[in-house]
Amino acid sequence: MKTRKYVEDLKTKSAAELAQELVAAKKELFNLRFQNATNQLDNTARIKEVRKNIARIQTVITQKEKAVQ
């Protein structure tokens, strides 16, 4: 249910907003990986969640590009 709401929210955003969201998610993933490498990360499942969110954002971007063509 939570992911469905997130995807619907992504679909309502513009291409520029999606690009910003993608950059923010990639930065968060970098920070999580850095924390994991230094043994400072408590919730390691967050890495997997952020990776999936990046894939969801990229999927929506691709769908919007194909809809324009």
VOZAMAR-730939 format. One line per 3 residues: number of its first residue (from 1); their letters; for each residue x, y, z of N, C-alpha, C. Coordinates in steps of 0.05 Angstrom, whole numbers, plus 32768, in hexadecimal, padded with zeros to 4 digits. Example, Ala and Ser with C-alpha at 12.3 -4.5 7.8 and 13.67 -1.06 7.14 Angstrom:
2
1> AS> 8108 7F8E 809C 80F6 7FA6 809C 8108 7FBE 809C  8101 7FD3 808E 8111 7FEB 808F 8102 8001 809D
REM end
This chain:
69
1> MKT> 8010 7FE8 8000 8000 8000 8000 8011 8019 8000  8026 801A 8010 8037 8031 8012 8045 8036 7FF8  804F 8021 7FEB 805D 8025 7FD2 804A 802E 7FBC
4> RKY> 8032 8025 7FBC 801F 802D 7FA8 8019 804B 7FAA  8017 8055 7FC2 8013 8072 7FC6 802B 8081 7FBD  8043 8077 7FC2 805C 8084 7FBA 805E 8086 7F9B
7> VED> 8057 8070 7F8E 8058 806F 7F70 8043 8083 7F65  802B 8084 7F70 8017 8096 7F67 8021 80B3 7F6A  802E 80B8 7F80 8039 80D3 7F85 804F 80DA 7F70
10> LKT> 805F 80C6 7F6A 8074 80CA 7F55 8068 80D1 7F3A  8052 80C3 7F33 8045 80C7 7F19 803A 80E3 7F16  8033 80F0 7F2C 8028 810B 7F2A 803D 8121 7F27
13> KSA> 8056 811A 7F2B 806C 812D 7F2A 8075 8132 7F0E  8082 8149 7F0A 808C 8150 7EEF 80A8 8142 7EEC  80B2 8144 7ED4 80CC 8137 7ECE 80E2 8144 7EDE
16> AEL> 80E1 815F 7EE2 80F6 816C 7EF1 80F5 8164 7F0F  80DD 8161 7F19 80DA 8158 7F35 80E3 813C 7F39  80DE 812B 7F25 80E7 810F 7F26 8106 810E 7F25
19> AQE> 8112 811F 7F15 812F 8120 7F14 813B 8128 7F2E  812F 813C 7F3B 8138 8145 7F56 8135 812F 7F6A  811F 8121 7F69 811A 810B 7F7C 812E 80F4 7F78
22> LVA> 8135 80EF 7F5F 8149 80DB 7F58 8164 80E2 7F64  816C 80FB 7F60 8186 8104 7F6B 8186 8102 7F89  8171 8109 7F96 816F 8108 7FB3 8171 80EB 7FBD
25> AKK> 8163 80D9 7FAF 8164 80BD 7FB7 8180 80B1 7FB3  818D 80B9 7F9E 81A9 80AF 7F99 81BC 80B9 7FAE  81B8 80D2 7FB7 81C9 80DD 7FCC 81C4 80CE 7FE6
28> ELF> 81AA 80C9 7FEC 81A4 80BA 8004 81B0 809E 8003  81AF 8091 7FEC 81BB 8076 7FEA 81D9 8077 7FEF  81E6 808C 7FE4 8203 808F 7FE9 8209 8092 8006
31> NLR> 81F9 80A3 8013 81FD 80A7 8030 81F8 808E 8040  81E4 807F 8039 81DE 8066 8047 81F5 8052 8043  81FF 8050 802B 8215 803D 8026 822E 8046 8035
34> FQN> 8233 8060 8037 8249 806A 8046 8246 8063 8064  822E 8067 806F 8229 8060 808B 822C 8042 8090  8223 8032 807C 8225 8015 807F 8242 800D 807F
37> ATN> 8253 8019 806F 826F 8012 806E 827E 8019 8088  8275 802E 8095 8282 8036 80AE 8273 802C 80C7  8261 8019 80C3 8252 800C 80D9 8242 8020 80E9
40> QLD> 8237 8034 80DC 8226 8047 80EA 8209 8044 80E3  8203 8032 80D1 81E7 802F 80C7 81D8 801B 80D8  81C2 8023 80E4 81B2 8011 80F5 819E 8001 80E4
43> NTA> 8190 800E 80D2 817B 8001 80C2 8186 7FFB 80A6  8192 7FE4 80A2 819D 7FDD 8088 8188 7FD8 8073  8170 7FD3 807B 815A 7FCE 8068 8153 7FE8 8058
46> RIK> 815B 7FFE 8063 8156 8018 8056 8165 801A 803B  817C 800D 8039 818B 800D 8020 817A 8000 800A  816F 7FE9 8010 815E 7FDB 7FFC 8146 7FEB 7FF5
49> EVR> 813A 7FF8 8008 8122 8009 8003 8129 8020 7FF1  813F 802D 7FF5 8147 8044 7FE5 814E 803B 7FC9  815B 8024 7FC6 8161 801A 7FAB 8148 8014 7F9B
52> KNI> 8134 800A 7FA9 811A 8004 7F9B 810C 801E 7F94  810E 8032 7FA5 8102 804C 7F9F 8110 8059 7F87  812A 8056 7F85 8138 8060 7F6D 812E 8053 7F54
55> ARI> 812A 8039 7F55 8120 802A 7F3E 8103 8033 7F37  80F3 8038 7F4C 80D8 8042 7F47 80D8 805D 7F39  80EA 806F 7F42 80EB 8089 7F36 80F4 8087 7F19
58> QTV> 8108 8077 7F14 8112 8073 7EF8 80FC 8067 7EE7  80EC 8055 7EF1 80D7 8049 7EE2 80C2 805E 7EDA  80BB 806F 7EED 80A7 8084 7EE7 80B2 8097 7ED2
61> ITQ> 80CC 809E 7ED5 80D8 80B0 7EC1 80D7 80A3 7EA5  80DD 808A 7EA3 80DD 807C 7E89 80C0 807B 7E7E  80AD 8075 7E8F 8090 8075 7E86 8088 808F 7E7B
64> KEK> 8090 80A5 7E89 8088 80C0 7E7F 8096 80C6 7E64  80AF 80BD 7E61 80BD 80C2 7E48 80AF 80B3 7E31  80A7 809A 7E36 809A 808A 7E21 807E 8095 7E1B
67> AVQ> 8071 80A0 7E2F 8056 80AB 7E2A 8057 80C4 7E18  806D 80D2 7E19 8071 80EA 7E09 8075 80E3 7DEB  8082 80CD 7DE6 8089 80C5 7DCB 8071 80BB 7DBC
REM end
